[in-house]
Amino acid sequence: MRAGFLLESQRSEGGQALQIRTQLFLTLAGILFGVWSAPLPAFGGERVTLSNGFVMLCDHHAQVGSQVRLYLSPGDGSYIEQQPEQITSIEHVDDPPKQTTKAASNNAGQDARLTAEDLHEMLAEAGQQHNLDVDLLASVVKAESNGDVHAVSRAGARGLMQLMPETATEHGVNDSFTPNENVRGGSAYLDELLAHYHDNLALALAAYNAGPAAVDKYHGIPPYHETQVYVARVIHEFNRRVLARRNGTAEGGAASKRVASPSR
């Protein structure tokens, strides 16, 4: 059983059950993240690597008796206890802004950032088409571009979901700075990666960041600091968003109408 849980599906207006993968990875073996009601910490804090290869973010940690407590918020009221031998390393992690530049645009006066409602609608449509949870796509967009449609990385990745030119071409994207094209291509690519890695979200995200060749070479998340932090960051944000949705405080416009089914 995956380290996560799946929410019940609702039926689309057409009456067909829409199966959307919602994997809430807490990256801790045997713990279902979704049962927690405590708020998650902001990015930054500590990155914990476990002996099983999983990675998570916490605010801080402390040794209490024979256990190590991983605190999820600045206070001491919300924590997980782990055996010391289950923890491989703990390191401080900042959350620096993604280093991007602005591409030249014919609409120089136009804000490069979509409204939250527009972006949510766009992601929801792509999620429905590719069987992906809207909050997962929103978490990827946040990590990749923070919603900047004209973002360009130092490596040349472009747009909301930071598509490399060859990836964009492979998925029929003519202009990576056109938001709906970029989201369509990025969602299709993420869907392919999830299918390739049998819905293992961590591996799919690692491949999205570092490329499938690197994941296949190392038979798991590559030992690249950037990739490991990226995977933890996206999963952390995904968990936070879905908990907010369950608590009735969904972001980016109306709450998602389509959530996951336990059939996949």
C-alpha positions as CSV (number, residue, x, y, z in Angstrom):
1,M,0.0,0.0,0.0
2,R,1.3,3.4,-0.9
3,A,2.3,5.8,1.8
4,G,-0.7,8.0,1.3
5,F,-4.4,7.9,1.0
6,L,-7.0,8.4,-1.7
7,L,-10.1,10.6,-1.4
8,E,-13.5,9.4,-2.6
9,S,-14.3,10.3,-6.2
10,Q,-17.3,12.3,-7.3
11,R,-19.0,11.9,-10.7
12,S,-18.6,14.5,-13.4
13,E,-21.6,16.2,-14.9
14,G,-21.6,13.7,-17.8
15,G,-22.2,10.9,-15.2
16,Q,-18.9,9.1,-15.8
17,A,-16.7,8.5,-12.8
18,L,-13.6,10.5,-13.1
19,Q,-10.6,8.8,-11.5
20,I,-7.9,11.3,-10.4
21,R,-4.8,10.2,-8.6
22,T,-4.5,11.9,-5.2
23,Q,-1.4,10.6,-3.4
24,L,-0.7,12.3,-0.1
25,F,2.9,11.2,0.4
26,L,4.1,12.0,3.9
27,T,7.3,10.2,2.9
28,L,7.2,8.3,6.2
29,A,6.8,4.5,6.0
30,G,3.6,3.3,7.5
31,I,2.1,6.7,8.3
32,L,-1.0,8.1,6.6
33,F,-0.4,11.8,6.4
34,G,-4.0,12.7,5.8
35,V,-5.2,11.8,9.4
36,W,-3.2,14.7,10.8
37,S,-5.2,17.9,11.5
38,A,-2.3,20.1,12.5
39,P,-1.2,22.8,10.1
40,L,2.1,22.2,8.2
41,P,5.1,24.4,8.5
42,A,6.1,27.0,6.0
43,F,8.9,26.0,3.6
44,G,12.3,26.2,5.2
45,G,13.3,24.4,8.3
46,E,14.9,21.0,8.1
47,R,15.0,18.3,5.5
48,V,14.9,14.8,6.9
49,T,16.2,11.8,4.9
50,L,15.0,8.4,6.2
51,S,16.7,5.1,5.9
52,N,14.0,3.9,3.5
53,G,15.0,6.7,1.0
54,F,12.0,8.9,1.7
55,V,12.5,12.6,2.3
56,M,10.3,15.1,4.3
57,L,10.4,18.6,5.6
58,C,9.8,19.6,9.2
59,D,10.3,22.8,11.2
60,H,12.8,21.5,13.7
61,H,13.7,18.3,15.7
62,A,14.7,17.2,19.1
63,Q,15.9,14.1,20.9
64,V,13.3,13.1,23.5
65,G,14.3,10.0,25.4
66,S,15.1,7.3,22.9
67,Q,13.0,8.9,20.1
68,V,13.7,11.7,17.7
69,R,10.7,14.1,17.4
70,L,10.2,15.8,14.1
71,Y,8.1,18.9,14.7
72,L,5.7,20.0,11.9
73,S,5.3,23.6,13.1
74,P,7.3,26.2,15.1
75,G,5.7,25.1,18.4
76,D,6.0,21.8,20.1
77,G,2.4,20.6,19.8
78,S,2.6,18.7,16.4
79,Y,5.3,16.2,15.8
80,I,6.2,12.6,14.7
81,E,8.4,10.4,16.6
82,Q,11.0,8.2,14.9
83,Q,13.7,5.8,16.0
84,P,17.2,7.4,15.5
85,E,18.2,4.5,13.3
86,Q,15.3,5.3,10.9
87,I,16.9,8.7,10.2
88,T,19.8,8.9,7.8
89,S,20.4,12.7,7.9
90,I,18.9,16.0,9.0
91,E,19.9,19.2,7.3
92,H,18.8,22.8,7.3
93,V,16.9,23.8,4.1
94,D,16.1,27.3,3.1
95,D,13.4,28.0,0.4
96,P,15.2,30.5,-1.9
97,P,13.1,31.8,-4.8
98,K,13.6,29.9,-8.1
99,Q,16.2,31.7,-10.1
100,T,14.5,32.7,-13.3
101,T,14.6,35.5,-15.8
102,K,11.8,37.2,-17.6
103,A,11.5,36.3,-21.3
104,A,10.8,39.1,-23.8
105,S,7.1,39.6,-24.3
106,N,5.1,41.5,-26.9
107,N,2.7,42.3,-24.0
108,A,5.2,44.3,-21.9
109,G,2.5,45.9,-19.9
110,Q,0.7,42.7,-19.1
111,D,1.2,41.1,-15.7
112,A,3.0,37.8,-16.2
113,R,1.2,36.2,-13.3
114,L,-2.3,34.7,-13.9
115,T,-5.1,35.4,-11.4
116,A,-5.5,32.5,-8.9
117,E,-9.0,31.8,-10.4
118,D,-7.7,31.6,-14.0
119,L,-4.8,29.4,-13.0
120,H,-7.0,27.1,-11.0
121,E,-9.5,26.7,-13.8
122,M,-6.7,25.9,-16.2
123,L,-5.1,23.3,-13.9
124,A,-8.5,21.7,-13.2
125,E,-9.2,21.3,-16.9
126,A,-5.7,19.7,-17.5
127,G,-6.1,17.6,-14.4
128,Q,-9.4,16.2,-15.6
129,Q,-8.0,15.4,-19.0
130,H,-4.9,13.7,-17.6
131,N,-6.4,12.1,-14.5
132,L,-4.3,14.3,-12.1
133,D,-5.4,16.1,-9.0
134,V,-5.6,19.9,-9.5
135,D,-3.7,20.5,-6.2
136,L,-0.8,18.3,-7.4
137,L,-0.5,20.4,-10.6
138,A,-0.8,23.6,-8.5
139,S,2.0,22.4,-6.3
140,V,4.3,21.7,-9.3
141,V,3.5,25.1,-10.8
142,K,4.4,26.7,-7.4
143,A,7.7,24.9,-7.2
144,E,8.6,25.4,-10.9
145,S,7.6,29.1,-11.6
146,N,5.5,30.4,-8.7
147,G,2.9,31.2,-11.3
148,D,5.1,33.3,-13.5
149,V,4.1,32.5,-17.1
150,H,7.3,34.1,-18.5
151,A,9.7,32.4,-16.2
152,V,12.9,31.0,-17.8
153,S,15.4,28.9,-15.8
154,R,19.1,29.0,-16.2
155,A,18.9,25.7,-18.0
156,G,16.3,27.1,-20.5
157,A,13.1,25.6,-19.0
158,R,10.1,27.9,-19.8
159,G,6.8,28.9,-18.5
160,L,4.4,27.9,-15.7
161,M,5.6,24.2,-15.6
162,Q,9.1,25.0,-16.8
163,L,9.2,22.9,-20.0
164,M,12.5,22.3,-21.7
165,P,12.2,23.1,-25.5
166,E,12.5,19.4,-26.5
167,T,9.9,18.4,-24.0
168,A,7.5,21.1,-25.2
169,T,8.0,20.0,-28.8
170,E,7.4,16.3,-27.9
171,H,4.0,17.3,-26.3
172,G,2.8,19.6,-29.1
173,V,3.5,22.9,-27.3
174,N,4.2,25.6,-29.8
175,D,4.7,28.4,-27.3
176,S,5.7,27.6,-23.7
177,F,4.8,31.1,-22.6
178,T,1.2,30.6,-23.5
179,P,-0.3,29.4,-20.2
180,N,-2.8,26.9,-21.4
181,E,-0.3,25.3,-23.8
182,N,2.3,25.0,-21.1
183,V,0.0,23.5,-18.6
184,R,-1.4,21.1,-21.1
185,G,2.1,19.9,-22.1
186,G,3.4,19.8,-18.5
187,S,0.4,17.9,-17.3
188,A,0.7,15.4,-20.1
189,Y,4.4,14.9,-19.3
190,L,3.8,14.4,-15.6
191,D,1.0,11.9,-16.4
192,E,3.4,9.9,-18.6
193,L,6.0,9.9,-15.8
194,L,3.5,8.7,-13.3
195,A,2.4,5.9,-15.6
196,H,6.0,4.9,-16.2
197,Y,6.8,4.8,-12.5
198,H,3.5,3.0,-11.6
199,D,2.0,6.1,-9.9
200,N,5.0,6.5,-7.6
201,L,4.7,10.2,-7.1
202,A,8.2,10.8,-5.7
203,L,9.9,9.0,-8.6
204,A,7.7,10.9,-11.1
205,L,8.6,14.2,-9.6
206,A,12.3,13.3,-9.5
207,A,12.1,12.5,-13.2
208,Y,10.3,15.7,-13.9
209,N,13.1,17.6,-12.3
210,A,16.2,15.6,-13.2
211,G,15.0,13.5,-16.1
212,P,14.0,9.9,-16.3
213,A,17.5,8.8,-17.2
214,A,18.8,10.0,-13.8
215,V,16.0,8.2,-11.9
216,D,16.6,5.0,-13.9
217,K,20.3,5.2,-13.4
218,Y,20.1,5.4,-9.6
219,H,17.0,3.2,-9.3
220,G,15.3,5.9,-7.3
221,I,15.5,9.6,-6.5
222,P,18.9,10.7,-7.7
223,P,21.4,11.9,-5.1
224,Y,21.2,15.5,-6.3
225,H,20.5,18.0,-3.6
226,E,18.3,20.1,-5.9
227,T,16.2,17.1,-6.9
228,Q,15.7,15.8,-3.4
229,V,14.6,19.2,-2.1
230,Y,12.4,19.6,-5.1
231,V,10.5,16.3,-4.5
232,A,10.1,17.1,-0.8
233,R,8.9,20.6,-1.5
234,V,6.2,19.6,-4.1
235,I,4.9,16.7,-1.9
236,H,4.9,19.0,1.1
237,E,2.9,21.7,-0.7
238,F,0.6,19.0,-2.2
239,N,-0.2,17.7,1.3
240,R,-0.8,21.2,2.6
241,R,-3.2,22.1,-0.2
242,V,-5.2,18.9,0.1
243,L,-5.5,19.3,3.9
244,A,-6.7,22.9,3.3
245,R,-9.2,21.6,0.8
246,R,-10.5,19.0,3.2
247,N,-10.8,21.7,5.9
248,G,-12.8,23.9,3.5
249,T,-10.1,26.5,2.8
250,A,-9.1,25.5,-0.8
251,E,-6.8,27.9,-2.6
252,G,-6.9,29.3,-6.1
253,G,-10.6,29.9,-6.4
254,A,-13.3,27.3,-5.7
255,A,-12.5,24.0,-4.1
256,S,-11.6,21.3,-6.5
257,K,-14.7,19.3,-7.5
258,R,-12.8,16.2,-8.6
259,V,-10.8,14.2,-6.1
260,A,-9.2,10.8,-6.2
261,S,-10.7,7.4,-6.4
262,P,-9.1,4.4,-4.7
263,S,-9.2,2.3,-7.8
264,R,-5.9,3.1,-9.2
